[in-house]
C-alpha cells in the first residue's frame, strides 16, 4: 500500500515466496535497509557486518549468536554493532525483521484511544512496526490498519502518528534514521501538526 510520502507492506506476504526478502526498495527507504527472514526450526541466518543492525523476532523468540548465545524473546530487540559477526537462530521457527543503518529506535505502548502526536520530522525517515496485534497508522491524512508483522516507512515531511483504535494496549517498534537529537528528544526540525 502506497500513499504520498509513505508505504506499508506485510512481512508475512513478502515472505510467502522466499525465506529472505529485502523490503528496502518496496518501502522506498533512503537511509535504512529493511530485511525480513523466515527461519525454519533450527535454521540460522548470518547478518551483514557492514552496518549496525537491530533485529526483532516477530512470531516466537529466537537467539542471537555472536561470541556466545543470547536469548531474544518475542518482540524484544537485539542490536548488533557494525563489524560484529552474528547469526540469528530459532528452535521454534520464526519471522525476523532486521533493520540496518545508524538509527534511533524505541518501543511505545499505547493504551486504547491514545496516539503518538501527529507530526512531521526534520530529516528522519521513520519505520513503524506494530507488535503483538494490529495497529493503526495515520500518514498523510489517511488512517490505515496495519496487521502485526507489517512495516511502514514514512518520509520526513509526511505527517504521521501511531494510533490505537483497538480495545487493548498496542505496542509499536519505531525506528528513525539517521539518528538525530538525544535518546529522549524529537528529531530537530520535527513539528507537531495538530
N, C-alpha and C positions, 0 to 999 in steps of 0.2 A: 504494500500500500504506500503510495507516494502523495505528498502534498507539496505546497510551496515552502521549501526550506526544511523538509523532514521526510523520513522514510521509516517504515515499520516492516519487520519481517519475522516470520515464525521460524524459530530454530528447529522445531520438530519437522516442519515442512521442508526446510532446507536440507535436513539430514536424511530425508526419505530416499534420496537417490545415491548418497555417498556418505561414508562414515566420517569424512573430514571435509568441511566446506568453509571457504573464505566468504565472509559477509561484507568485507570492506567495501568492495565496489558497489554491491547492490544497495548498501545503506548510504553511499555517497560520502564516506568518511574521507577527510583530508589529512588529519593529524593522527589517526588511530588505525591499527589493524584489528580486525574482529574475526575470530575463527570459532567454529563450533566443531566439537568432536563427539562422536558416539562410540563409546568403548564397550565392547562385549565383556562379560565376566572374565576377569583375569588378564585382560588385554592392557597394554600400556602405550603411551604416545609420548614421543620426545618433543619438548618445547624448543622454540628458537632461542638462541643465545645472544642475538644481536640487539635486543631491546628488553626493557623492563616488561614483564607480563604479569597480569593478575588473572587468576583462574577461579571459576565458581562452578562447583558440581550442582547440577540442576535437579536431578531426579533422586539420587541417593548419594551418600558420602563416598569419598574416594581417598586416595593417598597421593602425596607429593613426594617423589623420590629425588632427593638432592643432597648427597653426602649423608644420607640416613633416610628414615621414613617418617613422614609427618602425616597424621590423620587430618583430613579436611572434611568436616561434617557438611551435610547437605546445606546449601545456601550460605556457607561460610566462604571466605575469600583467602586464597593463597597468593602471596606475592613472590615473584622470582626476579631478583635484580639482573641487569644485563651481565653477560659473561658467565653466568652460572648454568652448568649443565643440569637439566632436570627433566623428569618424566612424570606424567600423570598416570595413575592406575586405579582400577576399581574392581573389587572382587565381585560386586553385585551387578556391574554394568551400569553405566550412567551417561548422560549427556553433559558435556562440559562447555562452558563459554570461556574463551581465552582472549583477553584484550591486551594489546601491546602498544606502548608509547609512554612517554612521560605523562603522568596523569595525576589528577586529584580524584579519589574515589570515596564514596560514603554510602552507608545504608540509612534509609529513612523509614520509620514505621509511622503509617498514617492511620489514625482511628477513623471509623465511618464518618463521612461528611466533611473530612478535612482535606486540605490540599497544600502543596508547596505553593508559595506565591507565584502568580502568573508573571513571568519575567523574560527578559532577553539577557544575553551575555555580551561581554565586551569582545573577547577574542576566542572564547572556548566553544568547541562543538561539544554537545553532551550526548551521552548514551543513557537510556533508561531501560531497566530490566525488572519487570515485576516478578517476585519470587513467591512461591507457595500458593498462588491463586491469581485470579485476573486483576488487572489494574486498569485505570483509565488515564490516558494521556491527552491533555489539551494542548494542541500545537497549531499555530497559525489560525486560531479562531475556531477550530473544529475539535470535538472530543471523540476519541477512539478507544474502544475496549480492546485491551491487549491481553491475550491469554498468557498464563505463566509460561515461561520459556520463549517469549518473544523479546525482540530487542528493537528499540527505536533510536535513531540518530537525528538530532535537531541542530541545525546550523545556528551560529551565534546570534544573528539578527532576528531569528524567528521566535516569537513569544511562545512560552511553554510552561506547563505545570503538570506534575504528577497529582492525580486526583483519586480519592477513594469514594466511589459512588456505591460501594457494597455495604453489607451489614456486619462485617468483621474487619479487624485490623488488616492492613496490607503492608507488606514490606517491599521496598524498592531498593535496587542497587543502582547507583547513579555515578557516572564517570565523566569528568570534564578534562579535555585536553586542548591546548597544553596546560600544565599546572600553573595557576596564577594565584596570587594572594596567599594568605596563610591558611592553615588547616580549617579554621572556622570562619573564613572570610569568603564573601562572594567574589567572583571574577571582577577585577577592576573594569569599570565600564558597564557592568550589569545594571539593569534598570527594572524596577517593578513597573508593570504595565497597568495593573489595576490595584 
